């Protein structure tokens, strides 16, 4: 194979440029048909188009994640920036949640502490807004390319209803099994359970069984939980099945939370009229 330096006319801009002609098996071939400047433009154009394609795919993927995350429509557009900081306590919990979301490990097995927020006997302080903001922030930061959302939000009543629905599955192969529900709740990178103990359940053994399965599964998988409740820690322990001293689910949950439950205090924003009226 012979190689000669030659001058050619760029097929894109018409300028002369130097390249090499290769004689291979009696056939002339050239290293390039375009000048270096035009080749650079083509490469930059390709790279820009590829970046736009990947960004478009990421936007679409995260949009689908947001829908699949279970975050309610009411909080679909809410973020940390839209939370009203009406007291020092709310500012502290807001900062806590924001830092939790910003520092959440981005991987399939995010090993970090769980987060528990409660407001004893008070509703409407913004717990749901904050935990949904955690979910949004983690979705925004998530680097994975899978089809499944890294975050799943569900209220405790919804969780119980989803599990009960499997009891009447019958021969409908299109509905999910109880095992599939638990597999999802136990293995999603971040599970957010809102409104623990908000509704009284007739069968406390069912509550205990469900919570032990979920807490124990995520405990074994070293996966975090974010929970909210209108019960204090003793109330949560009783709800999960007994007391601080004899409930295995609460014992594991307590360890996952690092022994800390964060309290929100104040007046329900739902009862406050605009402009202080």
C-alpha positions as CSV (number, residue, x, y, z in Angstrom):
1,X,0.0,0.0,0.0
2,X,1.5,3.3,-1.1
3,X,0.8,6.7,0.6
4,X,1.1,10.1,-1.0
5,X,0.4,13.6,0.4
6,X,-2.0,15.4,-2.0
7,X,-4.1,18.6,-2.1
8,X,-7.9,18.2,-2.4
9,X,-11.0,20.4,-2.6
10,X,-13.2,20.1,0.5
11,X,-16.6,18.7,-0.5
12,X,-18.3,20.9,2.1
13,X,-16.7,24.4,1.8
14,X,-14.8,24.1,-1.5
15,X,-11.5,25.2,0.1
16,X,-8.2,23.4,-0.6
17,X,-6.7,21.2,2.0
18,X,-4.0,18.6,2.3
19,X,-4.6,15.0,2.9
20,X,-3.2,11.6,2.0
21,X,-4.0,9.4,-0.9
22,X,-3.7,5.7,-0.4
23,X,-3.1,3.3,-3.3
24,X,-4.5,-0.1,-2.1
25,X,-4.8,-3.0,-4.5
26,X,-4.7,-0.6,-7.4
27,X,-7.5,1.6,-6.1
28,X,-7.0,5.2,-5.0
29,X,-8.5,6.1,-1.6
30,X,-8.3,9.3,0.4
31,X,-8.1,9.7,4.2
32,X,-10.6,12.5,4.1
33,X,-13.0,14.2,1.8
34,X,-13.4,17.3,4.0
35,X,-11.0,19.9,5.4
36,X,-10.1,19.8,9.2
37,X,-12.4,22.8,9.9
38,X,-15.4,21.1,8.3
39,X,-14.6,17.8,10.0
40,X,-14.6,19.6,13.3
41,X,-17.9,21.3,12.6
42,X,-19.4,17.9,11.7
43,X,-18.1,16.3,14.9
44,X,-19.4,19.2,17.0
45,X,-22.8,19.0,15.3
46,X,-23.0,15.2,15.9
47,X,-22.0,15.6,19.5
48,X,-24.5,18.4,20.1
49,X,-27.3,16.3,18.4
50,X,-26.3,13.3,20.6
51,X,-26.4,15.5,23.8
52,X,-29.8,16.8,22.8
53,X,-31.0,13.2,22.1
54,X,-29.8,12.0,25.5
55,X,-31.3,15.1,27.3
56,X,-34.6,14.5,25.6
57,X,-34.6,10.8,26.6
58,X,-33.7,11.8,30.1
59,X,-36.5,14.3,30.3
60,X,-39.0,11.8,29.0
61,X,-37.7,9.1,31.3
62,X,-37.9,11.3,34.3
63,X,-41.3,12.4,33.4
64,X,-42.4,8.8,33.3
65,X,-40.7,8.2,36.6
66,X,-42.6,11.1,38.1
67,X,-45.9,9.6,37.0
68,X,-44.9,6.1,38.2
69,X,-43.6,7.4,41.5
70,X,-47.1,7.6,42.9
71,X,-46.6,11.3,43.9
72,X,-50.2,12.7,43.9
73,X,-51.3,15.2,41.3
74,X,-51.7,17.8,44.0
75,X,-47.9,17.7,44.7
76,X,-46.8,17.0,41.1
77,X,-45.6,20.6,40.6
78,X,-44.6,21.3,44.2
79,X,-41.0,21.6,45.2
80,X,-38.9,22.7,48.2
81,X,-39.0,26.2,46.7
82,X,-42.8,26.4,46.9
83,X,-42.9,25.4,50.6
84,X,-44.0,28.2,52.9
85,X,-41.5,28.7,55.7
86,X,-43.8,30.1,58.4
87,X,-41.8,29.3,61.5
88,X,-38.3,28.3,62.7
89,X,-39.5,24.8,63.2
90,X,-40.8,24.5,59.6
91,X,-37.5,26.0,58.3
92,X,-35.5,23.4,60.3
93,X,-37.6,20.5,58.9
94,X,-37.5,22.0,55.4
95,X,-33.7,22.2,55.5
96,X,-33.4,18.7,56.9
97,X,-35.5,17.3,54.0
98,X,-33.7,19.4,51.4
99,X,-30.3,18.1,52.6
100,X,-31.6,14.5,52.8
101,X,-32.6,14.7,49.1
102,X,-29.4,16.5,48.0
103,X,-27.2,13.9,49.7
104,X,-29.2,10.8,48.8
105,X,-26.8,8.3,47.2
106,X,-27.4,7.8,43.5
107,X,-27.3,4.1,42.9
108,X,-29.3,0.9,42.9
109,X,-28.5,0.2,46.5
110,X,-28.5,3.6,48.3
111,X,-27.3,2.8,51.7
112,X,-28.3,5.7,53.9
113,X,-30.4,6.4,57.0
114,X,-34.1,6.6,56.9
115,X,-36.1,9.7,57.7
116,X,-39.1,10.0,60.0
117,X,-41.3,13.1,60.5
118,X,-44.3,13.4,62.8
119,X,-46.8,16.0,64.0
120,X,-48.8,14.6,66.9
121,X,-52.5,15.2,66.3
122,X,-51.9,18.0,63.8
123,X,-52.6,17.9,60.1
124,X,-51.9,20.4,57.4
125,X,-48.3,21.4,58.3
126,X,-46.8,20.4,55.0
127,X,-45.3,16.9,55.7
128,X,-46.7,15.5,52.4
129,X,-45.4,18.5,50.5
130,X,-41.9,18.0,51.9
131,X,-41.6,14.3,51.4
132,X,-43.0,14.6,47.8
133,X,-40.3,17.3,47.3
134,X,-37.7,14.8,48.4
135,X,-39.1,12.4,45.8
136,X,-38.9,15.1,43.1
137,X,-35.4,16.1,44.0
138,X,-34.1,12.5,43.9
139,X,-35.8,11.9,40.5
140,X,-34.1,15.0,39.2
141,X,-30.7,13.9,40.4
142,X,-31.0,10.2,39.6
143,X,-28.5,9.0,37.0
144,X,-29.9,5.6,36.2
145,X,-31.3,4.7,32.8
146,X,-33.8,2.1,33.9
147,X,-37.6,2.1,33.3
148,X,-38.6,2.0,36.9
149,X,-38.8,5.1,39.1
150,X,-36.2,5.3,41.9
151,X,-38.8,6.7,44.2
152,X,-42.2,5.4,45.2
153,X,-44.7,7.4,47.3
154,X,-47.8,5.9,48.9
155,X,-50.0,6.6,51.9
156,X,-50.4,4.0,54.5
157,X,-54.2,3.5,53.6
158,X,-53.3,3.2,49.9
159,X,-50.6,0.6,50.8
160,X,-53.1,-1.5,52.8
161,X,-55.6,-1.2,50.0
162,X,-53.1,-2.3,47.4
163,X,-52.2,-5.4,49.4
164,X,-55.8,-6.3,50.2
165,X,-56.7,-6.0,46.5
166,X,-54.4,-9.1,45.9
167,X,-56.6,-11.2,48.2
168,X,-59.4,-11.2,45.6
169,X,-57.2,-11.8,42.7
170,X,-58.8,-15.0,41.7
171,X,-58.0,-16.1,38.1
172,X,-57.2,-12.6,36.8
173,X,-53.6,-13.0,35.7
174,X,-53.4,-9.3,34.8
175,X,-53.6,-8.1,38.4
176,X,-50.6,-8.1,40.7
177,X,-50.0,-10.7,43.4
178,X,-49.2,-10.0,47.1
179,X,-45.7,-11.1,46.5
180,X,-45.3,-8.6,43.6
181,X,-46.5,-5.8,45.8
182,X,-44.1,-6.6,48.6
183,X,-41.2,-7.0,46.1
184,X,-41.9,-3.5,44.7
185,X,-42.2,-1.9,48.2
186,X,-39.1,-3.7,49.5
187,X,-36.8,-3.1,46.6
188,X,-37.5,0.4,45.2
189,X,-34.5,2.6,46.1
190,X,-36.5,5.0,48.2
191,X,-40.0,4.2,49.6
192,X,-42.0,7.1,51.0
193,X,-45.0,6.1,53.2
194,X,-47.2,9.0,54.2
195,X,-49.9,9.3,56.9
196,X,-49.0,6.4,59.1
197,X,-51.8,5.8,61.6
198,X,-54.1,8.3,60.0
199,X,-56.9,5.8,59.7
200,X,-57.9,3.2,62.3
201,X,-57.6,-0.3,60.9
202,X,-60.0,-3.0,62.2
203,X,-57.4,-5.8,62.1
204,X,-54.2,-4.7,63.9
205,X,-52.6,-8.1,63.1
206,X,-52.8,-7.2,59.4
207,X,-51.1,-3.8,60.1
208,X,-48.3,-5.6,62.1
209,X,-47.8,-8.2,59.4
210,X,-47.6,-5.7,56.5
211,X,-45.3,-3.4,58.4
212,X,-43.0,-6.1,59.6
213,X,-42.7,-7.5,56.0
214,X,-41.8,-4.1,54.6
215,X,-39.5,-2.8,57.3
216,X,-37.7,-6.1,57.7
217,X,-37.3,-6.5,53.9
218,X,-35.8,-3.0,53.5
219,X,-33.8,-3.4,56.7
220,X,-32.2,-6.6,55.2
221,X,-31.7,-4.9,51.8
222,X,-30.1,-1.8,53.5
223,X,-32.6,0.4,51.8
224,X,-34.1,3.6,53.4
225,X,-37.6,4.6,54.2
226,X,-39.1,8.1,54.5
227,X,-42.2,8.1,56.7
228,X,-44.7,10.7,58.1
229,X,-47.2,10.2,60.9
230,X,-49.6,12.2,63.0
231,X,-48.5,9.9,65.9
232,X,-45.6,10.4,68.2
233,X,-42.9,7.7,68.4
234,X,-44.8,5.8,71.1
235,X,-48.0,6.0,69.0
236,X,-46.1,4.7,66.0
237,X,-44.7,1.8,68.1
238,X,-48.2,0.9,69.2
239,X,-49.5,1.2,65.7
240,X,-46.8,-1.2,64.4
241,X,-47.8,-3.7,67.0
242,X,-47.3,-3.3,70.7
243,X,-44.8,-1.1,72.3
244,X,-41.2,0.1,72.0
245,X,-40.1,-2.9,73.9
246,X,-41.7,-5.8,72.1
247,X,-42.3,-4.8,68.5
248,X,-39.7,-6.1,66.1
249,X,-40.8,-3.9,63.2
250,X,-40.5,-0.7,65.3
251,X,-37.1,-1.9,66.6
252,X,-35.7,-2.2,63.1
253,X,-37.4,1.0,62.0
254,X,-35.9,2.8,65.0
255,X,-32.4,1.6,64.0
256,X,-33.0,2.6,60.3
257,X,-34.0,6.1,61.5
258,X,-30.8,6.4,63.6
259,X,-33.1,6.7,66.7
260,X,-34.4,10.1,65.6
261,X,-38.0,11.2,64.8
262,X,-38.3,14.8,63.7
263,X,-41.4,16.7,65.0
264,X,-43.2,19.4,63.0
265,X,-45.3,21.8,65.1
266,X,-47.7,24.7,64.3
267,X,-51.1,25.4,63.0
268,X,-52.7,23.7,60.0
269,X,-52.2,25.8,56.9
270,X,-55.5,24.5,55.5
271,X,-57.4,26.5,58.2
272,X,-55.6,29.7,57.5
273,X,-57.4,32.1,55.1
274,X,-55.5,34.2,52.6
275,X,-54.2,37.6,53.9
276,X,-54.7,36.6,57.5
277,X,-58.5,36.9,57.2
